[in-house]
Amino acid sequence: MDVYDCMKKVCSTRSYLSKDVTNRNVAKILNAAHFAPSSGNIQNWRFIVVRDKDKKKEIARVCMDQLWIQEAPVVIIVCSDNSNIKLHYEKNWKKYSRENCAAAIQNLIVEAENIGLSSCWVRNFNELRIANTLKIPDSVSVEAVITIGYSKHRPIEKKHKIEELVFFENYGNRTRGISLFPLQKHLKKLIK
Ligand SMILES: Cc1cc2nc3c(=O)[nH]c(=O)nc-3n(C[C@H](O)[C@H](O)[C@H](O)COP(=O)(O)O)c2cc1C
């Protein structure tokens, strides 16, 4: 699928069919995740693939009782191994480690969509309890829980208009003199 079409289709999916996800497909989306950029090319991301029903139930519980999570056939826990990044970036390691993982997560989500799967990025969890459930060591932080599966229902969330989000030269400047404005007009020509 065209990357643009794929990104447009992505939506946070919170209900899944019982249809399983093959290991081949899991491998594809993890492979896409690990092509992401990272500060100093440290690649601090780590992934735990969870299929076990009891573990998924416990994860759903520690994600503040978001019980729909256990419906997903696969749950991927994105972690950051912080040992190396702490040595490289004494001050900013936390910020960079999180940003690196976010880049990997977005790749993962887009590739999942590309191969017909749906996903949801979940951040509302008790990190300590996830770490205990999955035997994650202290030097590793939990960055996200990602559900993966075939969607039962795909919600469509409203997005802000692009014109409201873009400024020219200075923050807040929407001057029309620039030929790229209004963006919506140009987008109409680009979008099939
Ligand atoms: C950092 C982050 C944390 C999120 N945490 C949760 C979460 O805990 N539970 C949930 O249902 N959705 C979560 N989401 C999904 C957002 O609710 C969703 O992206 C937003 O409503 C826009 O919908 P869309 O992704 O379908 O466009 C999270 C998304 C991000 C990027």
The ligand as an SDF file (V2000), in Angstrom:
LIG
                    3D

 31 33  0  0  0  0  0  0  0  0999 V2000
    1.2490    8.2030   23.6720 C   0  0  0  0  0  0  0  0  0  0  0  0
   -0.1310    7.6500   23.4230 C   0  0  0  0  0  0  0  0  0  0  0  0
   -0.8240    7.0660   24.4630 C   0  0  0  0  0  0  0  0  0  0  0  0
   -2.0960    6.5120   24.2550 C   0  0  0  0  0  0  0  0  0  0  0  0
   -2.6860    5.8280   25.2760 N   0  0  0  0  0  0  0  0  0  0  0  0
   -3.8800    5.2420   25.0660 C   0  0  0  0  0  0  0  0  0  0  0  0
   -4.4780    4.4570   26.0890 C   0  0  0  0  0  0  0  0  0  0  0  0
   -3.9560    4.2810   27.1800 O   0  0  0  0  0  0  0  0  0  0  0  0
   -5.6850    3.8810   25.8000 N   0  0  0  0  0  0  0  0  0  0  0  0
   -6.3040    4.0140   24.5810 C   0  0  0  0  0  0  0  0  0  0  0  0
   -7.3860    3.4470   24.4130 O   0  0  0  0  0  0  0  0  0  0  0  0
   -5.7560    4.7610   23.5950 N   0  0  0  0  0  0  0  0  0  0  0  0
   -4.5640    5.3650   23.7950 C   0  0  0  0  0  0  0  0  0  0  0  0
   -3.9740    6.0780   22.7780 N   0  0  0  0  0  0  0  0  0  0  0  0
   -4.6640    6.2320   21.4900 C   0  0  0  0  0  0  0  0  0  0  0  0
   -5.2920    7.6200   21.3600 C   0  0  0  0  0  0  0  0  0  0  0  0
   -6.4210    7.6900   22.1910 O   0  0  0  0  0  0  0  0  0  0  0  0
   -5.6580    7.8750   19.8730 C   0  0  0  0  0  0  0  0  0  0  0  0
   -4.4720    7.9020   19.1180 O   0  0  0  0  0  0  0  0  0  0  0  0
   -6.4190    9.1760   19.6630 C   0  0  0  0  0  0  0  0  0  0  0  0
   -7.6720    9.1400   20.2840 O   0  0  0  0  0  0  0  0  0  0  0  0
   -6.6360    9.4810   18.1700 C   0  0  0  0  0  0  0  0  0  0  0  0
   -7.3220    8.4280   17.5480 O   0  0  0  0  0  0  0  0  0  0  0  0
   -6.7170    7.6910   16.2570 P   0  0  0  0  0  0  0  0  0  0  0  0
   -5.3940    7.0870   16.6740 O   0  0  0  0  0  0  0  0  0  0  0  0
   -7.7410    6.6390   15.9110 O   0  0  0  0  0  0  0  0  0  0  0  0
   -6.5630    8.7160   15.2060 O   0  0  0  0  0  0  0  0  0  0  0  0
   -2.7170    6.6260   22.9790 C   0  0  0  0  0  0  0  0  0  0  0  0
   -2.0140    7.2250   21.9320 C   0  0  0  0  0  0  0  0  0  0  0  0
   -0.7340    7.7150   22.1340 C   0  0  0  0  0  0  0  0  0  0  0  0
    0.0200    8.3170   20.9660 C   0  0  0  0  0  0  0  0  0  0  0  0
  1  2  1  0
  2  3  1  0
  2 30  2  0
  3  4  2  0
  4  5  1  0
  4 28  1  0
  5  6  2  0
  6  7  1  0
  6 13  1  0
  7  8  2  0
  7  9  1  0
  9 10  1  0
 10 11  2  0
 10 12  1  0
 12 13  2  0
 13 14  1  0
 14 15  1  0
 14 28  1  0
 15 16  1  0
 16 17  1  0
 16 18  1  0
 18 19  1  0
 18 20  1  0
 20 21  1  0
 20 22  1  0
 22 23  1  0
 23 24  1  0
 24 25  2  0
 24 26  1  0
 24 27  1  0
 28 29  2  0
 29 30  1  0
 30 31  1  0
M  END
$$$$
